[in-house]
C-alpha cells in the first residue's frame, strides 16, 4: 500500500490589506487536523474530496496532518506559517516513510518573512523528503506561480474555470498524475513562463467566449500534439500583491523520459498569445453612477428574476474588507426597494443589533473604513438574529460547511442587509438563506464578489451588473495601488 501525505494550506494574500492572517484567521474559516479532515472533505466538490476518492481507487493510505484555509487578507504571520508548515514537516519525519505528497495550495500566498509562500513551503518539505519524492500540488487559477514552485513540485495542476467549479476535477487530475508516477509510467517535471503583465486573459473568466477559453483550447491542442506533455495550466495571476513576480503565467508538466527538446517553449508560446490578448475583456466594471443607471434600466426592462449587482471593489474573496459603503449609500439614496444586500462585516454594529433584539430599531454607524468611504449613520430595524452556519449548495465548493459566526439582518429603507463579524465572499446562496432570506424573492440582490457569484446566482438573475466603486482593496484600477516591489515595466501600470 502506497502511503501519501496530503493536506491543505491555502491563502490568497492581498498585500495592501491591513489585516494580518494569523492562526485565528485560519480557525475562523477552516483549520482542521487529523481525522477531522477526511470527515469534513469526503463527498465534497473540492480537491481534498478528490484526493480522498483517489486514495480509495488506488488503495493508498492517506496521512493528512493539517488542512488550513483562510479568507483572503493581508500577509500570513510567521507564527501561522511556521506552525502549519511545521505540522507537515513533523508528520513527514515521524510518520514516514511516504511514497508521495499531495497538497492543495492556492499559489498566491505571501508571508511576513517571504514573498513566495508556496515556494517556501515546498523548499521546507524538500529539505525533509529529498529531491526525488513525487510532490503534486493543485493551484487556484489566480496563482502567482514562481520558478521555485515549478522547480520543487513534480506536478502542478491549476483550476480551469472561473468561477472555480472544477476543484474536484483539478484534484483528480493531480492525483492521477501522481498515481501514474508511482506506477512507473511517467517521470514528471514542471516548467513555467511569465510575461510582463500584472493582469491578463480577462482575469481568467470562463463564463463567456474570450481570451481564457481560447488559451485553454490552444493548451489542449498542444497537449494532444506533443508526446510527453502531461498537463498545461494557464494562470491569470493575482494582481493585488506587491511582490516582484505577481501576474499571469503558464505551467507545463512533462514526462522527462520522452519529452522532446522544445517542450519548455510551449509555455512561452502561450504567454505570447496571452500578451497579444491582454486588452480584451468580457466584463467592464462600471463606476457607481453608470451602474445605478444600468440598474434603473434593468428594473424597467422585461424579464424575471432579481437584478444581481456585484460590488467587485470590495470582494473579500480577493482581500476586500467587506465594509465598503459607497455602493450601499447610492442604493439608499436612490430609494431602491426589495433589495437583499450581502454582506457588511461590522462587529460593532452586530453587537449593537444583538443587544437591541429582533424588531427593535437601532442607531448605527454602519460599515466604512479609514482607508475609504466612511460609515453610514442610519437607523435600522433588526429583522433577525441567527448563527451563521452555512452549507454550500451552489456549484462551487458544494457540500462544504462554514460557520461564519453570529449574523443579523438589518432593514434600512427597502434594503435587507446581512451583517456579520467575519469576512466571506458571497458566492453561495447560503450567505442569505441561513438568515431566512431567499434571493429569488428580491428584485435586487447585491453580493460582495467579483466573479464567483455567477455560478450560483447567474441562473436566477434577470441581469448581472458589475460595479467598481473604487471603494475597496480589490478595485480593478490597479494604478491606484502603491506598488513598490513589483517588477517594472509591467502591463497595465506602464504604457
N, C-alpha and C positions, 0 to 999 in steps of 0.2 A: 504494500500500500504506500503510495506516494504521500509525503507529508508537506503541506503547503502552509506557509504563514500568510495570512490575509488580514486586511483591516482597512480602515478609512481614516484619512487625515486631510480634511478639506478646509480651504479658506480662499476667498476671493478678496484681496486686500485693496481697499481704496486708501492710498497713502495720504489723501487730502482730508480724511476723516479724523476728527479729534478723539474718537472713541477707540480705546485700546482693546485688543482682542485677547482677553485673559482666559483662565480656566473657567471662570464664572460665565463668560460669554459662550464658551462651548457647552457648559452644562445647561444654559438657558435654551439651547436648541437640541443638541444631541451629543451626549458623552456617555458611551456605553463600554462595558468591559465584559470579557469572558462569555459565559453562556447567554447573557442578555443580548448579545449581538445577533446571534442566529435567530432567536425568538422574535427580535424586532424586525429583522430584514427578510425573513423567509416569506415567500409569497408576494413580495413587493416588486414593483416595476423599477428596480434600481440595479446598479452594478453589483452590489453585495448580494442582492437577491439572485442575480445570475451566477455569481461565484458559488453560492450555496448549491444551486441546481447543478452546476458543472461538477462539483465535488461528488454529488450522488451519481451522475452519469459515469464518471471516470474512476470511481472508487477511491477518491482522495480522502485523507484526513486533513481537515482544515483546523488550524490553530489561529484564533483571532483575539489578540490581547486587548485591542482598543479600537473603538470607532468614534471619531471626533469630527463634528461638523458644526461650524458657527456661521451665523448670519454675516454677510459681508460688512466689514467695518474697517477700522484702522489696523495698524501693524500688530501682528501676533507678538505677544510679550515673550521675552526669552524664557521666562519660567514656564509658560504654557508649552512653548515649542520643545524645550528640553524635557519636560515631564512626559509629553506624549511620545516623542521620538525615543526617549529612554525606555518606555514600556515596550516598544518594538525591539529595541536592542537587547533588553533583558530577556524577552521571550526567545529571540534567536540564540542567545548564549545558553539559557537554562533549559529550553525545551527542544533543542535541536538533536540530531541534525535535521535539516529541511532539504527538500528537493527543489523548491522554487518559492518565490514570493509573488503574491498578487495584491496590489494596492489600488484603492480608489482615492485619487487625489484630484485637486482642481487644476493646478498648473499656474495660478496667479497669486501664490502666497508670498507675502513679504513679511519678514520678521524684524524685530528691533535690531538684531545683530547681523542679519544677512538679507540681501535683496532677492535672492533666489531660494525661497523656502523649500521647494521640492528638490532642487539640486542638492541642497544641504542635507535633506532627509536621505536621499539616495546615497550621497557620499558617506554618511554615517552608517548606513546599512551595509554598503560595500566594504567598509572597514571591518565589519564583523564576518560577513559571508565570503569575502574574496571576489575576484573579478569574474568568475565563471558561472556562478549560480544564476539560473534564469530569473529575471525580475520583470514582471509585466505590470504596467500601470495604465489606468484609464484617466483621461483628461476631459475636462469641460471644453466645449467648443471655443470658449473665450480664454483659454490658457495663453500665457506669455511663455512660450517654450524656449528653453535655453540650451546652449550647446552642451552644458554639463548634464542636463537631464537626458539628452539624446545619447551621450556617451556612456552613461551609467545604467540606463534602463535597456534591457534586451528588447522589449516590446513596448511601444507607446501607441495607444488607440484612443481616439477622441470621438465625442459625440458628432453626429452628422445632421442634427436637427436643432432648430431654434424657433419655437420653444423646444426644450430638451425632452422630447417624448421617446427617445431611443436609449435611455440609460441602461435598460436591461439588455438590449441588443449589443450595446457597446461593451458591457461586461462579458457577454457571451463571446464576442469577437476576441477579446483579450484572453479569456480563459482557454479558448480553443487553440490559439497560437501557442500558449504555454503547454497545453496538452500535447500538441504535435512536437514541441521541443523535447518534452520528457520522453516521448516515444522514439526519439532519434530521427524523426522525419525531416526536421529543419534545424538550422542554427541561426537564429535571428539576430540582427543588429539594426540600429536605428540611425538614420541621418536626417538632418534638418536644414532648412534655409529660411532666412528672414530678409525683409526688404526695408527700404527707407520710408516706412509707413507706421503711423500710430493707430490708424484705423483702416479697414479695408473690407472687401467682399460684403458691403452693405451690412456691416456688423454681424454677418453670419446668418441673416434672416433666410428662412427656408419656407415661408408661408406664401410666397408668390414667386413667379419666374423672375430670375435675376442673377447677379454675379455668383452667389454662393452655390446655387443649384448647377450653374454652368461649370464651376470649378469642380464640384463633386462628380459631375458626369465625365469630365475630362480625366479626373483621377481614376475613375473606374475603367475608362478605356486604357489608360496607361498600365494599370494593374493587369488587365486582360492580355495586353500586347507584350509584356516584358516578363519572361520567366524569372522567377526568383523574387518578384515583388509580392510581399505578403499582405501589406496594408498601407494605405495612404490616408493621412489625416490633414484636413485644412482647418487651421485655427484662426479665428478672426481677431484674437488678442483681446486684452482688457486695457483700455486706454487711460483709465483713471488711476494709474500707477506711475509715480515719478521714479522710475528706475531706468537704467540705460537701455535695456533690451525690450521694453514694452512694445507690443504690437503684433501684427499677424505673422503667421509662419506656416510652413508645410513640413510635415514629418513623413518619412518613407521608411517602412520596415521591410528589410530584405533578408533573404536567405544567403548567408555568406558562402555557402557551399556551391551555389550555382549562379549567384548574381553576376551578371556580365558587367564589365567596366562601363561606366557611364550612367549607372543607375542613380548615383548621387546627383546627377544633373537633372533628374526628373523633378526634384523639389525646386530647383532653380527655374525650370521652365514654367511650373505652376505659379511661382512667385512673380514671374514676368507677366503672366496673364492677370494676376491679381493687381499688379501695378497699373496695367492698361485699363482696368475696370474701376479704378479707385474712386472716381467721381460718380459712379452710378449708384442710385439708391432707390429702393422700392417704397420707402416711407420718408416723408419730410415732416418732422415735428413742427407744430405751429406755435407761434407766440400766443399769449393769452387772449389778446383782442381778436385775433383771427380765429382762434379756437372757439371762442364764445359765439362768434358769428356762425361758424360751422355748426355748432350745437343748435342754434336757433333755426338754421335751415333744415337740419336733420329732423328736428321735432315737428316742423311744418310739413315734411315730406311724407310720402306713403311708406308703408311697411310696418311690420310688427316687431315686438321685442324692444329691449332697452337700448338707448344710445350709450355705448360704453366709451368712457374717456379714460385714457391712461396718462397719469402725471409722471412723465418719464424723467423729469429733472430731479425728482425726489424718490427714486426707486431704491428701497432698502436692499433689493437683490443685487445692487451694484455698490452698496455702501451708503446710500442715502439715509438721512437721519429720520425720515418718515414724520417730520413735524412741519413741513413747509405749509405756509398759509396763503400764498399768493393766489393759487387757483381756487381754494375754498372761499377766500374773500370775494373773488369775482363771481362765483356761483351765488353767494349770499346776496351780493349787491344786485345781481340780475334777477333775483326773486325766483330762482329755479325751484320747481316743486317736484315732489315724489322722487327724490334723489337719494340713493344709497352711496355712502362715501366710506371707503376703507383703505387705509386706516390712518389715525393720528396717534403717534406714540407720545404720550404726555403723562408721566407718572403722577405729577402733582394734581392735574385735573381729574385723573382717575380716582385718586384718593378723596378729592372733594365730592365726587359723584357718589362714591360708596358711603361716605359719611352722610350725605343728604338722603339717599334712598330713592327707590323707584317711585316715579310720579311727582317728585319734587322738582322745583326749579332752582338752579344754582348759578351764581355769577362766576364766570371763568375768564382767565387769561389763557386762551386755548392755543397750544402749539407755538410755533415760532422759534427762531434761532438767532443768536447774536451774530452769526455769520451771514444771515439772510434776512428776509422779511420777519418782522416781529410778531408777537402773538395777537390774536383776535380777542378783543374784550367783548364778551357777549353773555347773554343769559340763555341757558339751555335747559330743556326738560330731560330728566333722566328717564329714559324709556325702559331700560332693562339693565340688569347686572347679572353676570354669569362667570363661570370658569371657562377659560378658552381651551377646551380640548377638541382638537380637530383631527378628523380622519380624511386624508386626501382622496377624493373621488374622481378628480379630473384625470386627463391623460398623462400628466406629468407627475411622477412620483406616486402613482396610485397605490393605495394601501398603507402609506406612511402615516403614522400618528404623530401629532405635535401638540404639546402642552404649552400654550403661549401665555399662561397665567390669567389673572382676572381681566375681564374686559367689561365695557359698558357701551350702551347705545344712547347717544345724545340726539335730541332733535333741536335743530337751530333753523327756524323758519320752516322751509319744506324739505330740509335735508336731515337724514338719519345718518349719524357719524359713528362708526365703530372706533372706540377709544381703547388703547392698550398701554401697557407699560413696558412692552418689549417690541422690537422691530422685526417685521417679517414681510416679505414681498407677497402681495395679494394675488397669487397666481391660481388659487383654487377657490371654488365657491364656499368651501368650509370656513373661510375667514368671515363670511357673512352668516351662513346657515347655523353656525354654532350659537349665534346670538338671536336665532329666531327670525332672521331676515332672509327672504328668498329673492335673489337678484332679479329673477324673472318678473317679479311683481312690481318693479320700479320702472319709471320712464327713463331715468338716467342712472347709470352706475359709474362711479369713479373708483379707479384702482390705482394704488401706488405700485406701478410696474412699468416696464418698457415693452416687452415682447412676450414674455412667458404667459401672460394672462390670456393670450389668443387661443391657447389650446382648450381651455375650459369655457371662456366667455365668448369666443368668436362664434360658436354655433348658435348662441342665443341672441346675438347682437343685431339690432336693426342697422346700426352703423358704428364704426370704430373711429374715434378721433384721438390723435396723439398730440399732447400739448407739452411743450418745453417752456416752462415759465422762467427758466434761468435761476429759479429759487431752490437750489439744491446741489448736492455733490455729484449728481450724475447727469448734469446738463450736457447736451451734445455740442455746446460751444466750448470746445477744448482750448481755444485760445484764451479763455478767461481763467484758466488754471495756472498757478505759478510753477511750471516745470523747471527743475534745476539740474537733475541728474540725467534726464532723457538725452539720448544721442541726438545730435543735430548735424545737418538739416534733416527734417522729417516731415512727411505729409500728415495732416493738413496744417501744421503750425508754420511751416515755411513754404513760401511760393516756389 
